[in-house]
């Protein structure tokens, strides 16, 4: 049975509302945008949808334990540069190179979790500092140069359609990631322990949960998911870029928070995260079809995140008020 205080989904998930908003935005953009429903645009949208979902998942697993990871992009950059070099110039077979990249991402994440436990400084400070360290290591090792000599199989995976001309192969790893997370939180004791730590670390400790190990394991999972997202982006752009991940931080928070995963931890909303991803990517794609400057896309993302946090806190205050009134 799940541990006390842990919930696999929050009491309210905005997934349905987000899907309706996404459908409305599609209808509007299809009418006033240029080529929004074209096969090319839908293919690009599916690429970004899959990649953004995994970026959000890397943050979601940490938010679920009541922590933050400000280094998702930096971990992605350091893993993708080493993976690109191994699979490209070093000539290593593709599958081992990809596995090494994911393990490296997990190690980078585990190191941050271990430092958070060791120093007691909190995940905000630790991950912020490690983000700078990882970014610096990437720039020192690469000299700021991209790796473009990648295996054809990898670039084909990112560029070729799955079945229809409008659906990318990148949706496959994204589906595997979210399927695995569903099993983790719904069917495993490790997932329940993560949610219990997020609900109340003190109560989880008193219940016998090894909170330190749970935190380190969760950060390792976040790092592995960051590496997966980075590999997906590398396949999409056909290059390992040292600048990869610089625009991930805002997206990584929008997906779980807008989807209904509370920043205080203790619950996850995987369906809501997917619906939030669809909504955000649809808005960005629609703005591109309208010829809106990319800076306005970042502005729109920031506004959406702020409104999502305000809505979550308002709903939490309302629930607390009802509980006090009922008591």
C-alpha positions in Angstrom: 0.0 0.0 0.0 1.2 3.6 -0.7 2.8 5.3 2.3 0.7 7.8 4.2 0.6 11.3 2.6 1.7 10.1 -0.8 -0.5 10.5 -3.8 0.2 9.4 -7.4 -2.1 12.2 -8.7 -3.3 15.4 -7.0 -6.9 15.9 -6.0 -7.4 18.2 -9.0 -5.7 17.8 -12.4 -6.1 20.5 -15.0 -5.5 18.0 -17.9 -8.9 18.3 -19.4 -8.9 22.1 -19.3 -5.5 22.1 -21.0 -6.6 19.8 -23.7 -9.6 22.0 -24.4 -7.4 25.1 -24.5 -5.0 23.3 -26.9 -7.9 22.3 -29.2 -9.1 25.9 -29.2 -5.6 27.2 -30.0 -5.3 24.7 -32.8 -8.6 26.0 -34.3 -7.5 29.6 -34.0 -4.0 29.1 -35.4 -5.4 26.9 -38.2 -7.6 29.8 -39.3 -5.2 32.7 -39.0 -1.8 31.1 -39.0 0.2 30.2 -42.1 0.7 26.4 -42.6 -0.1 25.5 -39.0 -1.8 22.2 -39.9 0.7 21.4 -42.7 2.5 18.0 -42.4 5.9 19.8 -41.9 4.6 21.9 -39.0 2.8 19.0 -37.3 6.0 16.9 -37.7 8.0 19.7 -36.0 5.4 20.0 -33.3 5.6 16.3 -32.6 9.4 16.5 -32.3 9.2 19.4 -29.8 6.3 17.9 -28.0 8.2 14.7 -27.3 11.4 16.5 -26.3 9.6 19.1 -24.1 7.7 16.3 -22.3 10.9 14.6 -21.3 12.5 17.9 -20.2 9.4 18.4 -18.0 9.7 14.9 -16.6 13.3 15.6 -15.5 12.0 18.4 -13.3 8.8 16.7 -12.3 10.5 13.8 -10.5 12.4 16.2 -8.4 9.5 18.5 -7.7 7.6 15.4 -6.5 9.9 15.1 -3.6 9.7 18.8 -2.8 13.0 19.8 -4.3 14.2 21.8 -7.4 16.7 21.0 -10.1 18.1 24.2 -11.8 20.7 22.1 -13.6 18.5 20.1 -16.0 19.9 22.0 -19.0 23.5 21.9 -17.8 23.3 18.1 -17.2 21.8 17.7 -20.7 24.7 19.7 -22.2 27.5 17.8 -20.5 26.0 14.5 -21.4 25.2 15.3 -25.0 28.7 16.6 -25.7 30.3 13.5 -24.4 27.8 11.2 -26.1 28.2 13.1 -29.4 32.0 12.8 -29.2 31.9 9.1 -28.4 29.4 8.2 -31.1 31.0 10.6 -33.6 34.8 11.4 -33.6 35.7 8.6 -31.2 33.9 6.0 -33.4 32.2 4.1 -30.5 29.1 2.1 -31.5 25.9 4.2 -31.1 24.1 2.1 -28.5 26.9 1.9 -26.0 27.6 5.7 -26.5 24.0 6.5 -25.8 23.9 4.2 -22.7 27.1 5.9 -21.4 25.4 9.3 -21.9 22.4 8.3 -19.8 24.5 6.8 -17.1 26.6 10.0 -17.0 23.5 12.0 -16.7 22.4 9.8 -13.8 25.8 10.3 -12.1 25.6 14.1 -12.5 22.2 14.1 -10.9 23.2 11.7 -8.1 26.1 14.0 -7.3 23.8 16.9 -6.8 21.5 14.9 -4.6 24.4 13.7 -2.5 25.7 17.2 -2.1 22.3 18.4 -1.1 22.2 15.8 1.7 25.8 16.4 2.7 25.8 20.2 2.9 22.2 20.8 3.9 22.3 23.9 1.7 19.1 23.0 -0.2 18.5 22.0 -3.8 18.2 25.6 -5.0 21.8 26.5 -4.0 23.3 23.1 -4.9 21.8 22.7 -8.3 22.4 26.4 -9.2 26.1 26.0 -8.3 26.4 22.6 -10.1 24.7 24.1 -13.2 27.6 26.6 -13.5 30.2 23.9 -12.9 28.7 21.6 -15.5 28.4 24.4 -18.0 31.9 25.5 -17.4 33.2 21.9 -17.9 31.3 21.7 -21.2 32.8 24.9 -22.5 36.3 24.0 -21.4 36.2 20.5 -22.9 34.6 21.5 -26.1 36.1 24.9 -26.6 32.6 26.0 -27.6 32.6 23.9 -30.7 29.7 21.7 -31.7 30.1 18.0 -32.8 28.4 17.5 -36.1 29.9 14.2 -37.3 27.1 12.0 -35.8 26.0 8.5 -36.9 23.4 8.5 -39.7 21.2 6.2 -37.7 20.9 8.8 -34.9 20.1 11.8 -37.2 17.7 9.6 -39.2 15.9 8.8 -36.0 15.4 12.5 -35.3 14.5 13.5 -38.9 12.4 10.7 -40.2 8.6 10.2 -39.6 7.3 7.3 -37.6 4.2 6.3 -39.6 2.6 9.4 -40.9 4.5 12.3 -42.3 3.4 14.4 -39.4 4.6 12.1 -36.5 8.2 11.9 -35.4 10.1 8.9 -34.1 11.0 11.0 -31.0 7.5 10.3 -29.6 8.6 6.7 -28.9 11.3 7.5 -26.2 8.9 10.1 -24.7 6.1 7.4 -24.4 8.6 5.0 -22.9 9.6 7.6 -20.3 6.1 8.4 -19.2 5.1 4.8 -19.2 8.0 4.0 -17.0 7.1 6.9 -14.6 3.5 5.7 -14.4 4.7 2.3 -13.3 7.2 3.9 -10.9 4.6 6.0 -9.1 1.7 3.6 -9.4 3.2 0.2 -9.0 6.5 0.4 -7.1 7.5 1.0 -3.5 10.3 3.3 -4.6 7.8 5.6 -6.3 5.6 5.6 -3.2 8.6 6.5 -1.0 9.5 9.4 -3.3 6.0 10.8 -2.9 6.1 10.2 0.8 9.3 12.2 1.1 7.7 15.0 -0.9 4.5 15.0 1.3 6.5 15.1 4.5 10.2 14.2 4.8 10.0 14.1 8.6 7.0 11.8 8.6 8.6 9.6 5.9 11.8 9.3 8.1 9.7 8.3 11.1 8.0 5.7 8.9 11.3 4.1 8.1 11.8 5.5 4.6 15.5 6.0 3.8 15.0 9.7 2.8 18.7 10.3 2.0 18.8 7.5 -0.5 15.5 8.5 -2.0 16.7 12.0 -2.6 19.9 10.8 -4.3 18.0 8.3 -6.4 15.5 10.9 -7.5 18.2 13.3 -8.6 19.9 10.5 -10.4 16.6 9.8 -12.2 16.3 13.5 -13.1 19.8 13.5 -14.5 19.1 10.4 -16.6 16.0 12.0 -18.0 17.9 15.2 -18.8 20.4 13.0 -20.7 17.5 11.3 -22.7 16.0 14.7 -23.6 19.5 16.0 -24.6 20.0 12.9 -26.9 16.6 13.5 -28.4 17.5 17.2 -29.2 20.8 16.1 -30.6 19.0 13.7 -32.9 16.5 16.4 -33.9 19.1 19.1 -34.7 21.7 16.6 -36.0 24.5 18.1 -33.9 25.8 18.0 -30.3 25.7 21.7 -29.2 27.5 23.0 -26.1 24.7 25.6 -25.8 22.1 22.9 -25.5 19.8 23.3 -22.5 20.1 27.1 -22.1 16.3 27.4 -22.7 15.2 24.4 -20.8 14.8 25.8 -17.3 11.5 27.6 -17.8 10.1 24.8 -19.9 11.1 22.2 -17.2 9.0 24.0 -14.6 6.0 24.9 -16.8 5.3 21.2 -17.7 4.8 19.8 -14.2 3.4 23.0 -12.5 0.9 23.8 -15.2 0.0 20.1 -15.4 -1.0 20.0 -11.7 2.1 18.8 -9.9 2.5 21.0 -6.8 5.8 22.6 -6.1 5.5 21.6 -2.4 5.8 17.9 -3.5 4.0 14.8 -2.5 2.0 14.3 -5.7 2.5 14.0 -9.4 0.1 14.4 -12.4 1.6 12.7 -15.4 -1.4 13.1 -17.6 -1.5 16.8 -16.7 2.2 17.1 -17.6 1.5 15.7 -21.0 -1.5 18.0 -21.5 0.6 21.0 -20.4 3.3 20.0 -22.8 0.8 19.9 -25.7 -0.6 23.3 -24.7 2.8 25.1 -24.4 4.2 23.6 -27.6 1.0 24.4 -29.5 1.2 28.0 -28.3 4.8 28.3 -29.3 4.2 26.7 -32.7 1.2 28.9 -33.3 3.2 32.0 -32.6 5.9 30.9 -35.0 3.2 30.4 -37.7 2.1 33.9 -37.1 5.6 35.2 -37.4 5.9 36.4 -33.8 9.4 37.0 -32.6 11.0 34.3 -30.4 11.4 36.7 -27.5 7.7 36.9 -27.2 7.5 33.1 -26.9 9.7 33.3 -23.8 7.6 36.1 -22.5 4.4 33.9 -23.0 6.1 30.9 -21.3 7.0 33.1 -18.3 3.5 34.4 -18.0 2.0 30.9 -18.2 4.3 29.7 -15.5 3.5 32.6 -13.2 -0.3 32.1 -13.7 0.0 28.4 -13.1 1.9 29.0 -9.8 -0.7 31.6 -8.7 -3.5 29.2 -9.6 -2.0 26.3 -7.7 -1.5 28.5 -4.5 -5.0 29.9 -4.8 -6.5 26.4 -5.1 -4.3 25.2 -2.1 -5.5 28.1 0.0 -9.1 27.4 -0.9 -8.7 23.7 0.1 -7.1 24.7 3.4 -9.9 27.2 4.1 -12.6 24.5 3.4 -10.7 22.1 5.7 -10.6 24.6 8.5 -14.3 25.4 8.0 -15.2 21.8 8.0 -13.2 21.2 11.2 
